[in-house]
């Protein structure tokens, strides 16, 4: 006969695991001994990481999640190129040659190709050697510009290149670097609806009138440049020879946008800006966020905003973090137990002479009389005679009434007063 497996070895003492017993029920112990044990081990293994994660303070969990999300987004964007990828996504700001909207200049790029001008989009920071000097560089409403880019454009133009700078955040210092003169045009936010051609510059050959968006502004003072589009005192475009090259400055890029390219002589003006027949044209699309993967495609103001948000998060973490200080107590200090309080009070009473007992327990006597008044529902100012008669009518024991009304003079009467106070409070609470 086979000896049954001892309990704990995966089978119950009465038979193998999972075998039906006399009632037909499956052996519960056997099932628990196998499946239950494995399930318990699996639960412990699965909950270990979760318990450790929950033990981290909530503010640090939030910070970790945000860092992981931002890092994952940047890695994904860098791998897929979905942020700032070539020819996809949304351009930062107006006047991008990838933009088909009324604010873009895609129609200008197509027009140039149709008339035999090779078109190229630059998606890296512009440098003097990025394109040959036989190219016309078009920079329209750049969303980011710095002194290095101004110096690169100046070197490109001086070597014989041609640059069309339309709109954008070009300041006086940038214009002085590019033009190489101190008397540069001065921008005014008051623009014009249209401007007529003046002079005999090749940029306005065959051009009579050019329409523009008046919100784009105009040149109020032309400085050392030559006006080529004017409406009264407001000048829409100027030109200047710089070294072996030439620079065209448009106060507003609107005449080159899809919305205005078909108006007046805007298309003829755009073709004249490209230069001679067959001259290559390069659009600076890096200035519109293309070609810079990940967070590098964000406009500068967005980067500042993210930086400030990061500083604010660090300040919040610092304010919410635990301050350094003395070590806290390992256990909470509790009030003494009632037994200890009673023992202490008994010690005080035992050390007090009979003549001093009345003064020692006078607060207890006042509290006992007040409890009797509350129990009977009479004011505290009631006389002892009124309290005694009312208490007897209410069935209060005479010993309780006497102890509550007579001031204690010795230890026995003091204990009686305390017992009376406890009885009255207990009875009063039971009737609430």
ZISUL-V359491 format. One record per helix or strand of 3 or more residues. SS is the DSSP state (~ for helix, > for strand). FROM is the first residue (numbers start at 1). LEN is the number of residues. If there is no record, write none. Layout:
ss-><SS/SS>
from-><FROM/FROM>
len-><LEN/LEN>
This chain:
ss-><~/~/~/>/>/~/>/~/>/>/~/>/~/>/>/>/>/~/~/>/~/~/~/~/~/~/~/~/~>
from-><28/58/106/119/135/147/162/172/186/194/202/209/214/218/226/234/245/254/266/280/286/294/300/338/354/362/384/398/411>
len-><28/23/9/4/6/12/5/8/3/4/3/3/3/4/6/9/6/3/9/5/3/4/21/13/7/15/10/8/20>
